[in-house]
Amino acid sequence: MKYIYSIIKADYLQRTRSYAFLITLAVTIYGAYSFVPPPSANYTTLTIPGFQGVYNSAWVGYVSAMMTTVMLSLWGFFLVNSGIKKDIDTEVGLIVATTPITNLGYLLSKFLSNFLVLLTIMGFTFVVSIGMFFLRASGSPRIVSDFVLPYVLFALPSLFLVSSIAIAAEVFLRDKLILQCIAFIFLFGVIISSSKGAPDNNGVVLMDVFGIKTITNSISNQINTQYHANIHDISMGFIFNSHRKAYQTFVWNGVSFSGVFILSRLLWICMGFVVVYVSSFFFHRFDFKQVSRSNKKKKVVLSESAQEIVYREPATINLSKMPKLVPDYGIIPFIKTELLLLTRKGSKWLWLIVAGVWVGMLFAPLNIAYGILLPVIWFLQVTRWSELATKEKANQLHYFTYSSYKPLQRMLPAQILAGVILAIALALPVIVRNAIAADGYAVFNIISGAVFILLLAVSLGIVSGGKKLYEILFFMITYLLIEKGFIADYMGAVPHANHILYITVILGLNVLLAATAFTVRNYQARHL
């Protein structure tokens, strides 16, 4: 037990002191503030056609808890899914492997550490939701249970399950981060779709991991009873509308929880333990035996008499026959090398998925290719771009690269240019289609967006010294962009009223990121 406690404590402290945790915490707190928008806002988080709930304690508490459950489950996975990998990279796992702790004990400690990290973030959103009640609601009584119950019954079991899924992803997919992301996003979509069904179907309630259907059914039943309406299409998430239509208000006092719903919460908590228990049977326990298939050791050549070993003169190197060494101080060789490193990284099967999305952008409607497929194909490169400016330090090569000839004028620009070239090549179908349509504004925005996302990867990697911060932030940006959130539109996929202002903002951000990257790298090179 003492080993489990020690691992939990060390892992929790290590994660909560990272830049990735602080950024995720800041974004989540801002998200908790935006989960309950003012009536005059141009977006909604719980959209009911023609109706709007009164901001009492039940509405603020349940809506903020539901949004926190879904969003933190989605973002939180990318925050906690590298606990085992970090032990591998730091070689702490080799020490753990020699201790008496069992596979189940080790995975259980990592699982509970994941849960505590997400629980910490949830605690902050809980406090913010109470503050939003005093900010948004006026004259409504404060009922503490309207805040406590939804967070306990909706958020806790969901985060418990997500923490266990992060462990299973690392055990079964090991260091294949992009496959972990794809698998979880697919599973997340299945979970969301499984909550759709008949309102009174107990099977739907049991399979409703996030509790979305329980809340939306309660709201729709009250509206249909009170106004004799037929509301069933309640949408959840950030939905932006430039013009809000007229709506009727109603007072909603929360959910009456059934025994089946309480049972489902206990079921998903138990499922989290089951996932960890099953994963313990497949855990590698940091035993990575490399079996060489092609490079086998050559046998010693013996003569017919086994007693006499044939001696051969060692081959000498004739320097006169070797090509003359010609130094090249240009940037082109660096760009070629960085492009090779980018294209050869990762599984070859992933390139088949990328090729499929690339071909899909040729034939899909332009708005879908521009607004959905292009952000997706760029996000699939997250593990490549996140290591552009961090791989030297991760592999202990920065002692050589920082002291090389003009690293700021040659190596860092080559890394940025290689990433931009890859991004533009992946976006080529959308660029060509917009060029044929004579939409130069869109072509310019795509290219500047490619520059932005690469400069973001380089600057965050240099500042934080790791790749996790960029991976989390890039996922959040991609998700909001697909949801048509204009605040995350870095490639011009969402219509903007003022084109000049939008271009100015993106170019200004590019300049700021470039200046940050070069300034910090210059400091690092001088203080090695």
Secondary structure, DSSP 8 states (H G I E B T S, - for coil): -HHHHHHHHHHHHHHHTSHHHHHHHHHHHHHHHHTS--TT-SEEEEEBTTEEE--SHHHHHHHHHHHHHHHHHHHHHHHHTTHHHHHHHTTHHHHHHTSS--HHHHHHHHHHHHHHHHHHHHHHHHHHHHHHHHHH--S----THHHHHHIIIIIHHHHHHHHHHHHHHHHHHTT-HHHHHHHHHHHHHHHHHHT-S-TT-HHHHHH-SS-HHHHHHHHHHHHHHHH-------EEEEEE-SS----EEE--------HHHHHHHHHHHHHHHHHHHHHHTT--TT------SSS------B-SSTT-B---------GGGS-------SSHHHHHHHHHHHHHSS-HHHHHHHHHHHHHHHHS-HHHIIIIIHHHHHHTTHHHHTTTTTHHHHTT-HHHHTTSSSTTTTHHHHHHHHHHHHHHHHTHHHHHHHHHTT-HHHHHHHHHHHHHHHHHHHHHHHHHSSSHHHHHHHHHHHHHHHTT-GGG-SSS-S--S-HHHHHHHHHHHHHHHHHHHHHHHHHHHHT-
